[in-house]
Amino acid sequence: MTKSLLAAVSAAALFAAVSPAAAQVGQIGLNYGKTDVEAAGLDADGDAWQVEGAAAFQGGTLNGQIEGSVTRFDADGDDADVFSATGHLNTPVGAGYVGGFLGVQANDDAKLWGVGVEGKAQMQNVSLHGQLGYGRADDLDDVDFWSVRGEGRYFFADNFRVGASAGFSKVDGDGLDTDLYNLGLDAEYQFAGTPVSVVGGYERGKWDDLDLTTDTFRIGVRYSFGGDLRARDAAGVGQGSVSNLFGGTIGSALIAAAGEL
């Protein structure tokens, strides 16, 4: 846990040093999720509470974003906390950007470090974001993650958007060779004249070899600063965390359950 918090602080210090006078755009949110798990004909469910935040630093030729979250999973009376922090550096290309990221997702018993490349394209009411990354979890018997994820967003107005995402992870380790898939839908609406927005989403996850599927429904509220939804999206706020890239809910649950493995 301490290393995860240090990683988040280090990322914030890095980007503050890169552009100390930059205009900041960001958000802070509280989310609740309900996950239904089906494996080998058996059903279970769990709850998750999450505090998350993200900010962008505009430096002109070199921009950055940081994002972090703390998630508490509760399933059948067992609690586990997962911490996530991701830092991004990129350079503008047209209305979008290209760059890279570095991040960590961890609890007290396991850590997943991730690194990769990403890009964003902006077209009037549509934005597209893609990532390709490699992750390694030394505490889970040296498990390697090779992941790709894409996300698209459509803006009906500056303060109302819907989005869809798809991800794939190849997971290799000692006696482990499996695939994780994720599909997601989400929407966000910011109330006129206020910095407050509401969010909702759905994610479907599948773990091939275990014949395990997850269905997660999320709701939440956010406080934003520095702009409306479209401005936050253009700055890259809240896109591309390691927790989303490396397996989504299933990947986070692996880290959360590490102490029980």
Stockholm file with secondary structure:
# STOCKHOLM 1.0

chainA/1-261         MTKSLLAAVSAAALFAAVSPAAAQVGQIGLNYGKTDVEAAGLDADGDAWQVEGAAAFQGGTLNGQIEGSVTRFDADGDDADVFSATGHLNTPVGAGYVGGFLGVQANDDAKLWGVGVEGKAQMQNVSLHGQLGYGRADDLDDVDFWSVRGEGRYFFADNFRVGASAGFSKVDGDGLDTDLYNLGLDAEYQFAGTPVSVVGGYERGKWDDLDLTTDTFRIGVRYSFGGDLRARDAAGVGQGSVSNLFGGTIGSALIAAAGEL
#=GR chainA/1-261 SS CHHHHHHHHHHHHHHHHHCTTCCEEEEEEEEEEEEEEEETTEEEEEEEEEEEEEEEECCSSSEEEEEEEEEEEEETTEEEEEEEEEEEEEEEETTEEEEEEEEEEECSSCEEEEEEEEEEEEETTEEEEEEEEEEEEGGGTSEEEEEEEEEEEEEEETTEEEEEEEEEEEEEETTEEEEEEEEEEEEEEECTTSSEEEEEEEEEEEETTTTEEEEEEEEEEEEEESSCHHHHHHTTTTCCCHHHHTTHHHHHHHHHTGGGC
#=GC SS_cons         CHHHHHHHHHHHHHHHHHCTTCCEEEEEEEEEEEEEEEETTEEEEEEEEEEEEEEEECCSSSEEEEEEEEEEEEETTEEEEEEEEEEEEEEEETTEEEEEEEEEEECSSCEEEEEEEEEEEEETTEEEEEEEEEEEEGGGTSEEEEEEEEEEEEEEETTEEEEEEEEEEEEEETTEEEEEEEEEEEEEEECTTSSEEEEEEEEEEEETTTTEEEEEEEEEEEEEESSCHHHHHHTTTTCCCHHHHTTHHHHHHHHHTGGGC
//
